[in-house]
Amino acid sequence: MTTPHFIKIFGYMYQLNKRNFKAYKRPVIAHKSQAIVENSIHWVGHATTVINLEGKVILTDPVLGNLGYIKRLVTTDIDLRNLHIDYLLLTHGHMDHLNYNALSLINKDIIVIVARGMKTGLKLRGFKNVIILKSEEVYKDIHLEIKCIQANHHGNRYPWVGYRDSNSYLISSKNKSVFFAGDTAHTNIYDGLKSDVAIMPVGCYKPDDFLKMHCSPEQSFNMFKRMECKMMLPIHYKTYILSQDDDTETAVTLEKLNDGSMKIINIGETVVIE
């Protein structure tokens, strides 16, 4: 007999809430942020990274605090108000990727690249240079080229809102390039993609229904291996309890998968782009 869907949802939410309430009994882990240097990637946590390409600073999906009652497990001492950010990349509208409290800390004159369905909200909050990119479209200026690739993920912020895009981005300067996947389920759309580093999500993959929109560590690594990228940087874990997968299990799996092409770092660390 098949378990009704609403019972599955109830059971999932019960376990998720139970784990999050237990997390409030534990102290938040505070990491000191390493320096952000030229041609580097700094992991702030979850899907938030600071990418420096030849002196230009790109911020991705900034989320810094709790997500409602969902506690942030690890923090850093990075202050977005003190960063000279040149570009803001937003992949989609989900709560763990689009946070208006974090956006309030950012200079409103920077260039903001977004998926369809996000521009109005950003303009209402004072951002002046908001550019929508659809799949295969490219933004280019004298410093960077940013190409949009459609992720295998929907980006609607609320269940009553219709379908919204979810973007991945290939960011290229004259001599360096970084691929930022954002959120995605397993897909072959990235096959053959070339970059120095692929920043790939590895968390939020249990229960199995989540694989319709997210990828497991094995699937993430498999997608990376079908690209032509020199290094994989795993993110989208260690920060929040959003699903039934366990960060310790994810970390063990990543270590087993790593053949030397994966750079596994902690929140607050910086990796130099070779």
Secondary structure, 3 states (H helix, E strand, C coil): CCCCHHHHHHHHHHHHHHHHHHHCCCCCEEECCCCCCCCEEEEEECCEEEEEECCEEEEECCCCCCECCECCCEEECCCHHHCCCCEEECCCCCCCCCCHHHHCCCCCCCEEEECCCCHHHHHHCCCCEEEECCCCCEEECCCCEEEEEECCCCCCCCCCCCCCCCEEEEEECCCCEEEECCCCCCCCCCCCCEEEEEEEECCCCCCHHHHHCCCCHHHHHHHHHHCEEEEEEEECCCCCCCCCCCHHHHHHHHHHHCCCCECCCCCCCEEECC
